Amino acid sequence: MNDQHDHGALGDAEYAEFMELAAVEGFDAEEVEGAIEEAGHGPLPVLAVVGRPNVGKSTLVNRIIGRREAVVEDKPGVTRDRVTYEAEWAGRRFKVVDTGGWEQDVLGIDASVAAQAEYAIEAADACLFVVDATVGATDTDEAVVKLLRRAGKPVVLAANKVDGQSGEADAAMLWSLGLGEPFPVSSLHGRGTGDLLDEVLKKLPEAPEQRFGNAVGGPRRIALIGRPNVGKSSLLNKVANEDRVVVNELAGTTRDPVDELIELGGVTWKFVDTAGIRKKVHLQEGADYYASLRTAAAVEKAEVAVILIDTTDNISVQDQRIITMAVESGRAIVIAYNKWDELDEERRYYLEREIETEMQQVAWAPRVNVSAKTGRHMEKLVPAIETALAGWETRVPTGRLNAFLGEIVAAHPHPIRGGKQPRILFGTQAGTKPPRFVLFASGFLEAGYRRFIERRLREEFGFEGTPIHISVRVREKRGRKK
């Protein structure tokens, strides 16, 4: 990325000036460089965990992320709120997309596995393919191998359920899959997972492949997301019908539409497909699961998430989850309130109250009131997307940022806690897309004060339509305490 030099987002002169400031305040140069580098990292690389049902994928995911979050019930149809988790190994952070958990009989096992794997593989930088070593390679495993080969992503093969020496021979049999060395592991007991993760890190890029359309003339990527039946397909059809450039029809895939290049407001955009759940999925739990997986995959590939909210319905927990997913992924965000033309005065009044209370976490996102059916206010969508992208890419020079921080500290010092008053000493913006700041302080800054700083940053510098990441480094005490 061109906003990330050796010194995060800082130019050489700015960096030298900044390091001088750090030395004056008693910060170790290595510590400061480490903090800038850590805060300046853009999107994390993505590992997709794929394989047929009941091979232990979710148990392995829990082992990798170090906590019990992914659902591990054998029962088909288990719904889950999340499919993406953050993990760390050997000092490196990455995202894990878990495709495990359930099998849907109406689709047949092959189609079910293919659909799950395909969404995840598409968004991933590398794949972890989990096979049950006690069963050996099945026809379904072979089908997943074909998918992986077609995708061309780096693959690590995990031979799971190897609990002792006797299972090593079972694992060796999996060389036959042609994916290289099978790594024997027991996701249940943790055996072999260290070696497996070492291999995963070799396959994952330090920084993920640039999926964004920033190449000269490359279209910017937009994900239309929202809960099922919120009007994503209608909206996509409405914008596409106005001036469609090209639609890629990819034969032999299990997806509905593929990415579409659409011209809007004189600019070509790439709409990343999240449009409909596969028509054959009848069970609601299955549909919800696919929706989550698809949304996660689309958001990973996009720069902007346009979140559709059905205004005729109350803002739901599911809406909130989708918003959280988009915010946590660090994408630019636009909120589109759909079916606006169907509201009467009373519903409009209560909806505004709901927006005030339920949508606080994205109060900074541009808002458009649209109707996918009639095309009402569609012309407002592009300016909102452009505003969000501009906020997402905004960078504040270090000198200006520190002048601003100095004013804040003078006018609104941190509350005194335990007889001490922590102070922000200086800071820098370590990266963009989304804006990432690192603040250096004399003591721990409370969450409420960090939120206050974020609010003031937005008031001063805009940042409309983008999450902001703020990390704080506290000066370590050196020598004896006085």
Stockholm file with secondary structure:
# STOCKHOLM 1.0

chainA/1-482         MNDQHDHGALGDAEYAEFMELAAVEGFDAEEVEGAIEEAGHGPLPVLAVVGRPNVGKSTLVNRIIGRREAVVEDKPGVTRDRVTYEAEWAGRRFKVVDTGGWEQDVLGIDASVAAQAEYAIEAADACLFVVDATVGATDTDEAVVKLLRRAGKPVVLAANKVDGQSGEADAAMLWSLGLGEPFPVSSLHGRGTGDLLDEVLKKLPEAPEQRFGNAVGGPRRIALIGRPNVGKSSLLNKVANEDRVVVNELAGTTRDPVDELIELGGVTWKFVDTAGIRKKVHLQEGADYYASLRTAAAVEKAEVAVILIDTTDNISVQDQRIITMAVESGRAIVIAYNKWDELDEERRYYLEREIETEMQQVAWAPRVNVSAKTGRHMEKLVPAIETALAGWETRVPTGRLNAFLGEIVAAHPHPIRGGKQPRILFGTQAGTKPPRFVLFASGFLEAGYRRFIERRLREEFGFEGTPIHISVRVREKRGRKK
#=GR chainA/1-482 SS CTTCBTTBTCCHHHHHHHHHHHHHTTCCHHHHHHHHHHHHCCSCCEEEEECSTTSSHHHHHHHHHTSSCSCCCCSTTCCCSCSEEEEEETTEEEEEEECCSCCCTTTCHHHHHHHHHHHHHHHCSEEEEEEETTTCCCHHHHHHHHHHHHHTCCEEEEEECCCSTHHHHHHHGGGGGSSSCEEECBTTTTBTHHHHHHHHHHHSCSSCCCCSCCSTTCCEEEEEECSTTSSHHHHHHHHHHHHEEEECCCTTCSCSSCCEEEEETTEEEEEECCCCCCTTCCSHHHHHHHHHHHHHHHHHHCSEEEEEEETTSCCCHHHHHHHHHHHHTTCEEEEEEECGGGCCHHHHHHHHHHHHHHTGGGTTSCEEECCTTTCTTGGGHHHHHHHHHHHHTCCCCHHHHHHHHHHHHHHSCCCCBTTBCCCEEEEEEEETTTTEEEEEESSCCCHHHHHHHHHHHHHHHCCTTCCCEEEEEECCCCSCCC
#=GC SS_cons         CTTCBTTBTCCHHHHHHHHHHHHHTTCCHHHHHHHHHHHHCCSCCEEEEECSTTSSHHHHHHHHHTSSCSCCCCSTTCCCSCSEEEEEETTEEEEEEECCSCCCTTTCHHHHHHHHHHHHHHHCSEEEEEEETTTCCCHHHHHHHHHHHHHTCCEEEEEECCCSTHHHHHHHGGGGGSSSCEEECBTTTTBTHHHHHHHHHHHSCSSCCCCSCCSTTCCEEEEEECSTTSSHHHHHHHHHHHHEEEECCCTTCSCSSCCEEEEETTEEEEEECCCCCCTTCCSHHHHHHHHHHHHHHHHHHCSEEEEEEETTSCCCHHHHHHHHHHHHTTCEEEEEEECGGGCCHHHHHHHHHHHHHHTGGGTTSCEEECCTTTCTTGGGHHHHHHHHHHHHTCCCCHHHHHHHHHHHHHHSCCCCBTTBCCCEEEEEEEETTTTEEEEEESSCCCHHHHHHHHHHHHHHHCCTTCCCEEEEEECCCCSCCC
//
